């Protein structure tokens, strides 16, 4: 795994940590309390699609997303939109591609700064379908999601967890190490997003297990465990962690998909 680590800024991180101390716990608790409303558990039960169809499409989206160095937030949102749609609609294979692409376009509008690169990516997506078709699908997606577009996602919890870790010992060295861990954790999250298993796992638990899986990546001989996670039995937490570590070991998930 070779995660891309973005540049970090100590002054910016100080502001983030100040915000964390003031609002982080409340924000974490609130989003944890509502995340089950956005959980797409068993989302393939009403469709012609299977787990492999879902995985292949997500790998294509992840490839395009990574190529343009977009935020993990937009990717998490796009996948959440798409899976929630599968939960609510009877989706045929013929409409799955445009639904996935439009979900990504909508997520980019919600989460990304509207730069020329983002604009170009959206236009590239629209080369596959007419503007009218895309606009119609976008309207349908928002309606079916009841306009609940700001969802608690794995990236949100991951960001708060990593900033809590950074605030424990704020030095240039620990901040650098924390930033490297964040890059690794984001790569693990992307792997998890491709697996249907995680549709039933709350994003807060996903984030915790991805951070702990980092320890296994860095220290493969170490026995990694988690205990005392509020709201989850220890057996359930350990099960998700072990599944995550197993997922990292499987090279098939790193194969490059064909272009959309």
C-alpha positions as CSV (number, residue, x, y, z in Angstrom):
1,X,0.0,0.0,0.0
2,X,1.4,3.4,-1.0
3,X,-0.9,6.1,0.3
4,X,-0.7,9.6,-1.0
5,X,0.0,12.0,1.8
6,X,-1.1,15.6,1.3
7,X,1.0,18.5,2.6
8,X,0.2,19.5,6.1
9,X,0.4,22.9,7.9
10,X,1.1,23.2,11.6
11,X,-0.8,26.5,11.9
12,X,-3.9,25.1,10.2
13,X,-3.7,22.0,12.4
14,X,-3.6,24.2,15.5
15,X,-6.8,25.8,14.5
16,X,-8.4,22.4,13.8
17,X,-7.3,21.1,17.2
18,X,-8.7,24.2,18.9
19,X,-12.0,23.4,17.2
20,X,-11.8,19.8,18.2
21,X,-11.4,20.7,21.9
22,X,-14.4,23.0,21.7
23,X,-16.8,21.0,19.6
24,X,-15.2,17.7,18.6
25,X,-16.8,15.5,21.3
26,X,-20.3,17.0,20.7
27,X,-20.0,16.6,17.0
28,X,-18.8,13.1,17.3
29,X,-21.6,12.1,19.7
30,X,-24.3,13.8,17.5
31,X,-23.1,12.1,14.2
32,X,-22.8,8.8,16.0
33,X,-26.4,9.1,17.2
34,X,-27.8,9.6,13.7
35,X,-25.5,7.5,11.5
36,X,-27.8,4.5,11.6
37,X,-30.3,6.5,9.5
38,X,-27.8,6.7,6.7
39,X,-26.6,3.1,6.9
40,X,-27.3,1.2,3.6
41,X,-27.5,-2.3,5.2
42,X,-28.5,-5.1,2.8
43,X,-28.7,-2.6,-0.1
44,X,-28.4,-5.2,-2.8
45,X,-31.5,-7.1,-1.8
46,X,-33.9,-5.3,-4.3
47,X,-31.6,-5.2,-7.4
48,X,-30.3,-7.3,-10.3
49,X,-26.8,-6.5,-9.0
50,X,-24.5,-8.7,-6.9
51,X,-21.5,-7.9,-4.7
52,X,-19.0,-8.2,-7.6
53,X,-21.0,-5.7,-9.7
54,X,-20.9,-3.3,-6.9
55,X,-17.2,-3.8,-6.2
56,X,-16.1,-3.4,-9.9
57,X,-18.0,-0.1,-10.2
58,X,-16.5,1.3,-7.0
59,X,-13.0,0.4,-8.1
60,X,-13.6,2.4,-11.2
61,X,-14.9,5.4,-9.2
62,X,-12.0,5.1,-6.8
63,X,-9.5,5.1,-9.7
64,X,-11.0,8.2,-11.2
65,X,-11.3,9.9,-7.8
66,X,-7.6,9.2,-7.0
67,X,-6.4,10.3,-10.4
68,X,-7.8,13.8,-9.7
69,X,-6.6,13.9,-6.0
70,X,-10.0,14.6,-4.6
71,X,-11.0,14.4,-1.0
72,X,-12.0,11.2,0.8
73,X,-15.1,13.0,1.8
74,X,-16.5,13.2,-1.7
75,X,-15.8,9.5,-2.3
76,X,-17.5,8.4,0.9
77,X,-20.5,10.6,0.1
78,X,-20.8,9.3,-3.4
79,X,-20.7,5.7,-2.3
80,X,-23.2,6.4,0.5
81,X,-25.6,8.1,-2.0
82,X,-25.3,5.2,-4.4
83,X,-25.8,2.5,-1.8
84,X,-28.8,4.2,-0.2
85,X,-30.4,4.4,-3.6
86,X,-29.9,0.7,-4.0
87,X,-31.6,0.2,-0.7
88,X,-34.7,2.3,-1.8
89,X,-35.0,1.4,-5.5
90,X,-35.2,-1.6,-7.7
91,X,-32.2,-0.9,-9.8
92,X,-31.4,-2.7,-13.1
93,X,-27.9,-3.1,-14.5
94,X,-28.7,-0.8,-17.4
95,X,-29.2,2.2,-15.1
96,X,-26.5,1.3,-12.6
97,X,-23.6,3.1,-14.4
98,X,-25.4,6.4,-14.7
99,X,-26.6,6.2,-11.1
100,X,-23.0,5.7,-9.8
101,X,-21.6,8.5,-12.0
102,X,-24.3,11.0,-11.0
103,X,-23.9,10.1,-7.3
104,X,-20.2,11.1,-7.7
105,X,-21.0,14.3,-9.5
106,X,-23.5,15.2,-6.8
107,X,-20.9,14.4,-4.0
108,X,-18.4,16.6,-5.8
109,X,-20.8,19.5,-5.7
110,X,-21.5,19.0,-2.0
111,X,-17.9,18.5,-0.7
112,X,-15.3,19.8,-3.1
113,X,-14.1,23.4,-3.7
114,X,-15.3,24.1,-7.2
115,X,-11.9,24.3,-9.0
116,X,-11.2,24.0,-12.7
117,X,-10.1,20.4,-12.2
118,X,-13.4,19.5,-10.5
119,X,-15.3,21.2,-13.2
120,X,-13.4,19.3,-15.9
121,X,-14.0,16.0,-14.1
122,X,-17.7,16.7,-13.9
123,X,-17.7,17.5,-17.7
124,X,-15.7,14.3,-18.3
125,X,-18.4,12.3,-16.6
126,X,-21.1,14.0,-18.6
127,X,-19.5,12.9,-21.9
128,X,-21.1,9.5,-21.3
129,X,-24.6,10.9,-21.1
130,X,-26.5,14.0,-22.2
131,X,-26.9,16.9,-19.8
132,X,-30.7,16.3,-19.7
133,X,-30.2,12.7,-18.7
134,X,-27.7,13.7,-16.0
135,X,-29.9,16.5,-14.6
136,X,-32.9,14.1,-14.5
137,X,-30.9,11.5,-12.6
138,X,-29.5,14.0,-10.2
139,X,-33.0,15.3,-9.4
140,X,-34.2,11.8,-8.8
141,X,-31.3,10.9,-6.6
142,X,-31.9,14.0,-4.3
143,X,-35.6,13.2,-4.2
144,X,-35.1,9.5,-3.3
145,X,-32.5,10.5,-0.6
146,X,-35.1,13.0,0.8
147,X,-32.4,15.7,0.3
148,X,-30.3,14.1,3.2
149,X,-27.0,14.9,1.5
150,X,-24.8,15.7,4.5
151,X,-24.4,12.2,5.9
152,X,-22.2,11.0,8.7
153,X,-19.5,9.2,6.8
154,X,-16.3,7.3,7.6
155,X,-14.1,10.2,6.6
156,X,-15.7,12.5,9.3
157,X,-15.0,10.1,12.1
158,X,-11.6,9.2,10.8
159,X,-10.6,12.9,10.8
160,X,-11.8,13.5,14.3
161,X,-10.0,10.3,15.6
162,X,-6.7,11.3,14.0
163,X,-6.9,14.9,15.3
164,X,-7.6,13.6,18.8
165,X,-4.4,11.5,18.5
166,X,-2.5,14.5,17.2
167,X,-3.7,16.7,20.1
168,X,-2.3,14.2,22.7
169,X,1.3,15.3,22.0
170,X,1.6,18.3,19.7
171,X,5.1,18.5,18.2
172,X,6.3,18.7,14.7
173,X,7.5,15.1,14.7
174,X,4.3,13.6,16.1
175,X,2.2,15.7,13.8
176,X,4.2,14.4,10.8
177,X,3.8,10.8,12.0
178,X,0.1,11.4,12.6
179,X,-0.2,12.8,9.0
180,X,1.5,9.7,7.6
181,X,-0.9,7.5,9.6
182,X,-3.8,9.5,8.2
183,X,-2.7,8.8,4.6
184,X,-2.4,5.1,5.4
185,X,-5.8,5.0,7.1
186,X,-7.4,6.7,4.1
187,X,-6.0,4.0,1.8
188,X,-7.5,1.4,4.2
189,X,-10.9,3.2,4.1
190,X,-10.9,3.0,0.3
191,X,-10.4,-0.7,0.4
192,X,-13.2,-1.1,2.9
193,X,-15.6,0.9,0.8
194,X,-15.4,-1.6,-2.0
195,X,-16.6,-4.4,0.2
196,X,-20.3,-5.1,0.6
197,X,-19.7,-6.3,4.2
198,X,-19.1,-2.8,5.3
199,X,-22.6,-1.6,4.3
200,X,-23.8,-3.0,7.6
201,X,-21.0,-1.4,9.6
202,X,-21.6,2.1,11.1
203,X,-19.0,4.6,9.8
204,X,-17.8,5.4,13.3
205,X,-16.8,1.7,13.8
206,X,-15.3,1.6,10.3
207,X,-13.1,4.5,11.2
208,X,-11.9,3.1,14.5
209,X,-11.0,-0.3,12.9
210,X,-9.2,1.4,9.9
211,X,-7.0,3.4,12.4
212,X,-6.2,0.2,14.3
213,X,-5.5,-1.7,11.1
214,X,-2.8,0.9,10.5
215,X,-0.9,-0.6,13.4
216,X,-0.9,-4.0,11.7
217,X,0.3,-2.4,8.5
218,X,3.2,-0.8,10.3
219,X,3.9,-3.7,12.7
220,X,2.7,-6.9,11.0
221,X,4.0,-9.1,13.8
222,X,2.0,-7.2,16.4
223,X,-1.3,-8.6,17.8
224,X,-3.8,-5.7,17.3
225,X,-6.9,-5.6,19.5
226,X,-9.6,-3.0,20.4
227,X,-11.5,-3.0,23.7
228,X,-13.9,-0.5,25.3
229,X,-15.4,1.1,22.2
230,X,-18.6,2.8,23.5
231,X,-21.8,1.4,21.9
232,X,-20.3,-1.8,20.5
233,X,-19.6,-5.2,22.0
234,X,-15.9,-6.1,22.1
235,X,-16.6,-9.3,20.0
236,X,-18.2,-7.2,17.2
237,X,-15.4,-4.7,17.2
238,X,-12.7,-7.4,17.1
239,X,-14.6,-9.1,14.3
240,X,-14.7,-6.0,12.1
241,X,-11.0,-5.3,12.9
242,X,-9.9,-8.8,11.9
243,X,-12.0,-8.6,8.7
244,X,-10.3,-5.3,7.9
245,X,-6.8,-6.7,8.3
246,X,-7.8,-9.7,6.2
247,X,-9.0,-7.4,3.5
248,X,-5.6,-5.6,3.4
249,X,-3.9,-8.9,2.9
250,X,-5.9,-9.8,-0.3
251,X,-4.1,-8.5,-3.4
252,X,-7.2,-9.0,-5.7
253,X,-8.7,-5.8,-4.3
254,X,-5.7,-3.8,-5.6
255,X,-6.2,-4.8,-9.2
256,X,-6.8,-1.9,-11.6
257,X,-10.3,-1.8,-13.0
258,X,-11.2,-1.0,-16.6
259,X,-12.1,2.5,-17.5
260,X,-15.7,3.6,-17.1
